[in-house]
Amino acid sequence: MNRALPLAVVCALSSGSYAAIVQYEVNLNGLQVVAPNASPGLGVGQFNFDTSTNLLSVVSGSYMGLLGGALDVGIHGAALPNQNAGTLFMLTLDNPLTTTGTFSGSGALTAAQATSLSDGHLYLLLRSQAFPGGEIRGHLLQVPAPGTAALLGLAGLIAMRRRRQR
């Protein structure tokens, strides 16, 4: 009896259940700020969330084209896209008071904040000299993981190939 297919299916089904790192991304612009502004500034960020420690960490983050030098950047929530919420923790501007630069840092979330993160209700807000209330903003959204169906399909293809090779 060929045990390759059952083993491949078990591996495919269980691969996501032990994953402790969930990836998030953010796209920042002035139209997402409450109230929206016409800033040409843009930003992007990639984050890792460790589900075992509840630590949210910047993998990479950058901004460009601000109308004023960057003052600070932080994670806020929980709020819908047209709402404001308090600051959960601040991140570090690697080049403060510049119109183009990068940010870094991390912060621990409570269980309720982690739920808000997975629901898409946490956001990043960058304040500048031109917009002290916020020049660019964006909600952190989970990066889709490969689907189980795709993994099962791959396992099936591997099993079919093994059968043809015999």
Secondary structure as UniProt FT lines:
FT   HELIX           4..14
FT   TURN            15..18
FT   STRAND          21..29
FT   HELIX           30..32
FT   STRAND          42..50
FT   TURN            51..54
FT   STRAND          55..64
FT   STRAND          70..77
FT   TURN            81..82
FT   STRAND          87..93
FT   TURN            96..97
FT   STRAND          101..104
FT   STRAND          106..108
FT   HELIX           111..118
FT   TURN            119..120
FT   STRAND          122..128
FT   TURN            132..133
FT   STRAND          136..139
FT   STRAND          141..142
FT   HELIX           148..165
//
